[in-house]
Amino acid sequence: MEEQEFARFTLRISKELLEKFGYIAEYEGRTKNKELEHMIKARISDFESKFGPIENKNR
């Protein structure tokens, strides 16, 4: 199995949004990080189903 490289990303949002997001993540049984990753993957999948695959230019 190929080792995956992880990038760090800083996100600036209000404390209220972060608390609500944390509530949703906990409700879904995920960490905030995993919930955000799940949401990003869903958004990418939705986008690609409408417009086709996004090429990864770094590979």
Backbone as numpy.savetxt, mean C-alpha at the origin, in Angstrom:
# Nx Ny Nz CAx CAy CAz Cx Cy Cz
13.65 -18.67 -4.11 12.81 -17.49 -4.11 13.69 -16.24 -4.11
13.31 -15.27 -4.90 14.04 -14.02 -5.05 13.87 -13.14 -3.81
14.98 -12.59 -3.32 14.91 -11.69 -2.17 14.40 -10.34 -2.63
13.42 -9.79 -1.90 12.80 -8.54 -2.29 13.44 -7.38 -1.53
13.69 -6.31 -2.25 14.24 -5.10 -1.64 13.07 -4.19 -1.25
13.10 -3.67 -0.05 12.04 -2.81 0.43 12.50 -1.36 0.45
11.65 -0.48 -0.01 11.93 0.95 0.01 11.21 1.58 1.20
11.79 2.63 1.73 11.13 3.39 2.80 10.44 4.59 2.17
9.30 4.94 2.75 8.51 6.04 2.24 7.92 6.79 3.43
8.14 8.09 3.49 7.59 8.90 4.57 6.29 9.52 4.11
5.27 9.39 4.93 3.95 9.92 4.61 3.55 10.92 5.68
3.17 12.10 5.26 2.73 13.12 6.21 1.22 13.26 6.09
0.51 12.90 7.17 -0.95 13.04 7.22 -1.33 13.54 8.61
-2.56 13.98 8.74 -3.01 14.48 10.04 -3.10 13.32 11.04
-3.00 13.66 12.31 -3.11 12.66 13.37 -4.48 11.98 13.33
-5.51 12.76 13.03 -6.87 12.21 12.96 -6.97 11.13 11.88
-6.44 11.42 10.69 -6.48 10.42 9.62 -5.67 9.18 9.99
-4.51 9.38 10.60 -3.68 8.25 11.00 -4.38 7.38 12.04
-5.07 8.01 12.99 -5.80 7.24 14.00 -6.94 6.45 13.37
-7.67 7.07 12.46 -8.76 6.36 11.78 -8.22 5.23 10.91
-7.12 5.50 10.23 -6.48 4.47 9.41 -6.02 3.30 10.28
-5.45 3.61 11.45 -5.03 2.58 12.38 -6.20 1.74 12.86
-7.34 2.38 13.07 -8.54 1.66 13.48 -8.95 0.65 12.41
-8.95 1.10 11.16 -9.32 0.21 10.05 -8.33 -0.94 9.94
-7.04 -0.64 10.02 -6.01 -1.67 9.92 -6.20 -2.72 11.01
-6.42 -2.27 12.24 -6.62 -3.20 13.35 -7.88 -4.03 13.15
-8.95 -3.41 12.68 -10.19 -4.11 12.39 -9.97 -5.22 11.37
-9.13 -4.96 10.38 -8.83 -5.93 9.33 -7.74 -6.93 9.73
-7.19 -6.76 10.93 -6.17 -7.69 11.41 -4.80 -7.46 10.80
-4.55 -6.21 10.42 -3.27 -5.88 9.79 -2.59 -4.75 10.57
-1.29 -4.62 10.35 -0.59 -3.43 10.82 -0.93 -2.30 9.87
-0.65 -1.07 10.27 -0.88 0.06 9.38 -0.06 -0.09 8.10
1.16 -0.58 8.24 2.01 -0.76 7.07 1.41 -1.77 6.10
0.95 -2.91 6.63 0.36 -3.95 5.77 -0.96 -3.49 5.17
-1.74 -2.71 5.92 -3.00 -2.18 5.39 -2.72 -1.23 4.22
-1.73 -0.36 4.38 -1.37 0.55 3.30 -0.87 -0.22 2.08
-0.05 -1.23 2.31 0.44 -2.07 1.20 -0.74 -2.75 0.49
-1.69 -3.25 1.26 -2.88 -3.90 0.71 -3.67 -2.91 -0.16
-3.85 -1.68 0.34 -4.58 -0.67 -0.40 -3.86 -0.27 -1.69
-2.56 -0.15 -1.62 -1.77 0.22 -2.81 -1.87 -0.88 -3.86
-1.74 -2.14 -3.44 -1.86 -3.25 -4.39 -3.23 -3.28 -5.04
-4.29 -3.02 -4.26 -5.65 -3.01 -4.81 -5.81 -1.88 -5.83
-5.25 -0.73 -5.52 -5.34 0.41 -6.44 -4.59 0.15 -7.74
-3.40 -0.46 -7.63 -2.62 -0.79 -8.82 -3.37 -1.81 -9.66
-3.93 -2.82 -9.02 -4.69 -3.84 -9.74 -5.87 -3.22 -10.48
-6.58 -2.33 -9.82 -7.72 -1.65 -10.44 -7.26 -0.82 -11.65
-6.18 -0.07 -11.47 -5.64 0.76 -12.55 -5.23 -0.11 -13.74
-4.48 -1.18 -13.46 -3.99 -2.04 -14.55 -5.12 -2.78 -15.25
-6.20 -3.09 -14.54 -7.33 -3.76 -15.19 -8.01 -2.82 -16.18
-7.92 -1.51 -15.93 -8.53 -0.53 -16.83 -7.60 -0.09 -17.95
-6.30 0.04 -17.65 -5.36 0.65 -18.59 -4.22 -0.25 -19.04
-4.16 -1.47 -18.54 -3.09 -2.39 -18.91 -1.94 -2.37 -17.92
-1.06 -3.36 -18.03 0.05 -3.48 -17.09 0.97 -2.26 -17.08
1.45 -1.93 -15.90 2.44 -0.87 -15.75 3.81 -1.53 -15.82
4.64 -1.06 -16.73 5.99 -1.63 -16.87 6.88 -1.12 -15.76
7.66 -2.04 -15.17 8.63 -1.66 -14.16 9.94 -1.36 -14.87
10.29 -0.11 -14.97 11.47 0.31 -15.73 12.77 0.07 -14.98
12.69 -0.34 -13.70 13.90 -0.58 -12.91 14.36 -2.03 -12.95
13.65 -2.87 -13.68 14.03 -4.29 -13.73 14.89 -4.56 -14.93
